[in-house]
Amino acid sequence: MSKMIGILTSGGDSPGLNAAIRGIGKALLGRYGMKVIGFRDGFRGMMENRTQLLDSEALSGILTLGGTILGTSRDKPYAMPVAGKLRDMTEVIVDNYRKHHLDALVCLGGGGTQKNAYHLMKQGLNVITLPKTIDNDVAMTDVSFGYDTALGIATEAIDRLHSTAHSHHRILVLELMGNKAGWLALGAGIAGGADVILIPEIPYDVKKVAAAILRRSHRGQGFSIVAMAEGAISQQVATELDEAGKNKGGKKKEKKRQAEERASNNKPGNSQFLAQQLEELTGLESRLTILGYLQRGGTPSAGDRLLATRLGTACADLINDGVFGVMVAARGDGVEPVALKDVVGKRRTVPLDHCWIESARSVHTCFGD
């Protein structure tokens, strides 16, 4: 009998998911003669046993589509909202895996998905994953699909802001996604020629940022572009978080503090508050643009289509070879299966000595430090 393979997409939507589904599905169908079903809306759909047959017709024409034809959710197998309460639905998911006589389950997603897949692997399921996120922060892979598309969108946004900033002699702050890792703000900031780049890995001093903007103004450059990751924080907040982390129960306090900062416009580290501070310190009009979900929408770039197809077809090869409990990582021009236990609990952040940072400093980009 033909082997049966399940696929689901979990976490936030991202460009390239459909390209990956297509790459996995077409390779399994055409090269290995296997059957493929998709579970709707991530792990919740698997728990509720909502499936979709992924045959040649279903996979046709999806390469260029953004989002995911399977739908997605952030629900976790071991903590899923059911009837108003969080319940462990792992056993139900395992039962559905067996009801469909699956030989493997492919999970496409970011860091949370890797963790959830690893949880199912420990229940005895044959699991394999692909790295997806526009933040580019999945550990143990050179790059995640979704990042290249978002990078292009964010760069174009900075390009378009230049004309307004120049015409009105303004400071324009652009908030980009990147809660814990600054790859998107860093890459787009460099490619778009931002004058200031603020990322989570380098806590900033707002006075140094203002001083850099004033130096530009005194040289006759009456406008500045600030590319800021949503997770960027001031040195003051970084110190407070560090101290909170040293106290008993510090991890919970840190998470609470970060949530409060993002919910308030009057806390250091918030992009709106930063824009207000810069206006007060420089005397220049300041405006904020939050790009939000625009960064991960629309048609995937050629780069993401190539990467997702490459990882997807490699995933099919690994399934055929019986290799499970791994994430299919991008490594140079090739791929490498990495054990899920080595991925879970880690995050790919920007190294402080990364060549992009060195290049940005060489062209006098300010990081606020």
Beta strands, then each sheet from edge to edge (+ up, - down):
strand 1: 4-9
strand 2: 35-39
strand 3: 51-53
strand 4: 80-82
strand 5: 85-87
strand 6: 104-109
strand 7: 127-131
strand 8: 171-176
strand 9: 196-198
strand 10: 224-229
strand 11: 286-290
strand 12: 326-331
strand 13: 334-339
sheet 1: 3+ 2- 1- 6- 7- 12- 13+
sheet 2: 4+ 5-
sheet 3: 9+ 10+ 8+ 11+
end
